[in-house]
Amino acid sequence: MEIILGKTAGFCFGVKNAIDEAKKEIENNEQICCLGEIVHNKNVIKSLENAGMKFIKDVDEAKGTVIIRAHGATKEIYQQLEKMGLKIKDLTCPKVLKVHNLAKEYSQNNFFIILIGIREHPEAKGIISFSGENSYIIQEKEDIEEAIKKVNKSKVEDILIISQTTYNSKKFDEIAEIIENNLKNKNVVIQKTICNATEVRQKETIEISEQVDLMIVIGDKKSSNTNKLYDISKEHCKKAILIENADELNLEILNDINKIGVMAGASTPKEDIEKTIIKIRGK
């Protein structure tokens, strides 16, 4: 049985940086908490909790040093934490912060901001909070019509199209093109703010998926980038599964499989990937 493991599988820079910096903060602070999950991975969260970090859901629970997770936070949360006089350690991925600043800059120059992303994802919520009143999130193609209505109703002539950093690259291109074609009377600026690491990972997933009998994607089911890899795998391989760790892998699915592809999301620890490979080889 041949296994092809993606070279880009596992932690991206933003995730690794957030986790490494969080560990340093735990060592240097008696009271430390993180607003939301620092990354979408249960094993990572459990490890940091055991080390002394408290994960909170509401700003009112914050005490001591407050970590802003890799996905970032809304403008309102930053303001609230500052009012409370708490120390903030911002571990937002630099690529995400760049999109925050882009949205803020164009909004201040009277652009209508269209964000292509997952509406309920914390990263998208953070970006849109810096986009001003004239803004809208497109999650799927079905949302395009409503977005165009809002643009026309706003009477704003300049439009900026940006994306969540982990959005599907191909889908972004398709949606952006449709919007541009429907707003030819407007000045439409397209900034493809999908992280380069995300694009490379998605391209590699396509390449592997097309040459294997089974594609295994490892990562938290709440992870946006992991779900995109799973969607891509299903599109390009006749069999694809999404598992959070080796424990979820049912070895029966490997029956009559000659070639397996393995890819992992940007918040998946190396050990989860290694344990999965060991389990496959042990069949």
Stockholm file with secondary structure:
# STOCKHOLM 1.0

chainA/1-283         MEIILGKTAGFCFGVKNAIDEAKKEIENNEQICCLGEIVHNKNVIKSLENAGMKFIKDVDEAKGTVIIRAHGATKEIYQQLEKMGLKIKDLTCPKVLKVHNLAKEYSQNNFFIILIGIREHPEAKGIISFSGENSYIIQEKEDIEEAIKKVNKSKVEDILIISQTTYNSKKFDEIAEIIENNLKNKNVVIQKTICNATEVRQKETIEISEQVDLMIVIGDKKSSNTNKLYDISKEHCKKAILIENADELNLEILNDINKIGVMAGASTPKEDIEKTIIKIRGK
#=GR chainA/1-283 SS CEEEECTTCSCCHHHHHHHHHHHHHHHHCSSEEEESCSSSCHHHHHHHHHHTCEEESSGGGCCSEEEECTTCCCHHHHHHHHHTTCEEEECCCHHHHHHHHHHHHHHHTTCEEEEESCTTSHHHHHHHHTSCSSEEEECSGGGHHHHHHHHHHHTCCEEEEEECTTSCHHHHHHHHHHHHHHTTTSEEEECCCCCHHHHHHHHHHHHHHTTCSEEEEESCTTCHHHHHHHHHHHHHSSCEEEESSGGGCCGGGGTTCCEEEEEECTTCCHHHHHHHHHHHHTC
#=GC SS_cons         CEEEECTTCSCCHHHHHHHHHHHHHHHHCSSEEEESCSSSCHHHHHHHHHHTCEEESSGGGCCSEEEECTTCCCHHHHHHHHHTTCEEEECCCHHHHHHHHHHHHHHHTTCEEEEESCTTSHHHHHHHHTSCSSEEEECSGGGHHHHHHHHHHHTCCEEEEEECTTSCHHHHHHHHHHHHHHTTTSEEEECCCCCHHHHHHHHHHHHHHTTCSEEEEESCTTCHHHHHHHHHHHHHSSCEEEESSGGGCCGGGGTTCCEEEEEECTTCCHHHHHHHHHHHHTC
//
